[in-house]
Amino acid sequence: MSEQAPNLPPTPEQPDPPDQPARAGQLDPPGPASKRAGHILSNRSFLRLWLAQVVSSLGDWIGLIAILALANRISKSGTGVGLVMTARMLPGFMLAPVGGALIDRWDRRRVMVTCDIGRAGLLALLPFVNTLVGLVCISFALEVLSLLWGPAKDASVPNVVPAEQLSTANSLGLVAAWGTFPIGGAIFGALAVIAKWLGGFSALGRFSVDQESLAFWADSLTFIASALFIVRLRLPRHERGTVETIAWGQTYRDVVGGLSFIRGDPLVRGVMIGIAGGLLGGGVMVPLGPTFARSVLGGGAGAFALLMTALGMGAAIGVPTLLWMQRHLPTAKVFLVAVAATGIGIVTVACVSTLAPAIVIVVLVGAAAGSAYVTGFTVLQESVADELRGRIFGALYTIVRLCLLLSLTVGPFASSLLDAISHRTINRRVHVGGVSISLPGVRLALLLGGVITILSSVAARRRMRRAQHEHVVGGIA
């Protein structure tokens, strides 16, 4: 046996090949990761998929900043920005499950290429849009195409990398999605200088060469580049690839079947509960950050910027840490520990009153949150069959958007409500052992967010342990 397969790791059960993921409910066995994990970028198929995500994510950040700037210029108020952001959020609630069902029936490579070309065309039109209605409509259409592209990409990762490299692949995906944000911001800033230089050429007078227009055209080119990477990607063809029309009756049944699978599978349900709780609890750090930095830490805008930088640095640190942990612990266990650590970190940072320790703790929160996000995706990719994967990730994208929206909008309201209660009951201060502790609403809201995240990790752990028990019993039977 060993002579026939000398490269296989010495584990009792070998992982399923990339195009045949593990059965739903099966937790990955502990053991060392493959030695090939450090060389995942030598996999040409994954390299093309990852480079497509890098360039499209970079373009997304450039385009988002430009769209918000254009909305503010057209409306001359925050209303335009709010409408544009609403247009970016609505498709996630309305169409993500349907999109996931369609992805399970269509050729995923063709879906990604079509979405890239469609987004490139829409962005190329934006410099000629001078009404808020037009901007909102194009923003809505861009988000619909993004909702198809994202789940198609995530569902395709297990088809191009072996199971032991999924954590590495998702970690690199996290880097591509969020690590390009500062680069996108820097490029958008540099485009102002380029626009000013181009404006000096009289031959270009008939064209719009302002900063936003250049950003839209640059964003459009990134999606063309992404399509060129994807079109050369080899993915296994399934029966779904022959479906060219939308059969809405079957699509509805696919959506219902996907939701029923989530409701009936404790492992998938546990992962989604953990991710949802982490986003609900951790997401409040963003809208409450400026108030926390000012009223609790005694800083200002600079202190908030340092906290957000620390959060991003923590996520970057979490990627190599996650890969190290993955050699010693199963992915499901790392996920549960990371969600719990995120909640504990939020509670801890809410308890400090000076900037320096807060920055250190926020770095740890970022590392734990990034690890939880990556391992959550990895568990789903490993445990969901290929024919269901698009629907599962479509539902996950809906949950992600809903929880982020709730944390961004409800967080400030909860802070104000808790501040009023604290002011009326304890005058925003308690005395413990002769020590006076300030309890403004923002601190209480952060504590509440941390507790929600911790409770979500407990709920996720119960369901994932039940999935492991059912798998063991089923194997014995």
PENORUR-V925435 format. One line per field, one symbol per residue. phi: phi as a letter, one per 40 degrees, with the letter a starting at -180 (. if undefined). psi: psi as a letter, one per 20 degrees, with the letter a starting at -180 (. if undefined). burial: b if it has 9 or more other ideal C-beta (glycine too) atoms within 8 Angstrom, else e. A space follows every 50 residues. Layout:
BEGIN
phi=???
psi=???
burial=???
END
This chain:
BEGIN
phi=.cccbcccccbcbccccdcbccccgcccccicccccccbcccccccdccc cccccccdcdcccccccccccccccfaccccccccccccddcccbdcccc ccccbbcccccccccccccccccccdcccbbccccccccccccccccccc ccccccdccbbcdcbccccccccccccbcccccccccccccccccccccc ccccccbcbcdccccccccccccccccccccccbbccbcccccbbccccc ccccccccccccccbcccccccccccccccccccccccddcccccbcgba cccccccccccccccccccccccccccbbcdccccccccccccccccccc ccbbcdccccccdcccccccccccccccccccbbcdcbcccccccccccd ccccccccccdccccccccccccccbffabbbfgbcbcbcccccccdccc cdccccccccccccccccccccccccc
psi=ghhhmiipqmqhpqqqrhjmrqqpipqqqqrqqqiihikhiiohghgggg hghghhgghggghgghghggghhghkrigggggghghhhghhhhighggh ghhiirohghgggghggghggghhhhijpjqhggggghgghghghhhhgg hgghhigiiiqrhijhggghghhhggghiighggggghghhgggghghii ohhjhiqokrggghgghggghhhggghhghhjpoqpprhhiioironhgh gghggghghhgghiohgghgghgggghhhgghhihghigggghghgikbb hhgghhghghgghghhhhghgghghhihqqghgggggggghgghhggghh irjqgghhgghhghgggggggggghghggghhipqhiihghghghghggg gghggghhghghghggghggghghgjkkpqookjppppmrhhghhggggg gggghhhgghgghhhhggghggghhg.
burial=eeeeeeeeeeeeeebeebeebbebbbbbeeeebbebbeebeebebbbbbb bbbbbbbbbbbbbebbbbbbbbebbeeeebbebbbebbbbbbbebbbbbb bbbbbbbbbbbbbebbbbbbbbbbbbbebeebebbbbbbbbbbbbbbbbb bbbbbbbbbbbbbbbbbbbbbbbbbbbbbbbebbbebbeebbebbeebee eeebeeeebebbbbbbbbbbbbbbbbbebbeebebeeeebbebeeeeeee beebbebbbebbeebbbbbbbbbbbbbbbbbbbbbbbbbebbbbebbebe eebbebbbebbbbbbbbbbebbbebbeebbbbbbbbbbbbbbbbbbbbbb ebeebeebbbbbbbbbbbbbbbbbbbbbbbbbbbebebbbbbbbbbbbbb bbbbbbbbbebbebbbbbbbbbeeeeebbeeeeeeeebbbbbbbbbbbbb bbbbbbbbbbbbbbebbbebbeeeeee
END
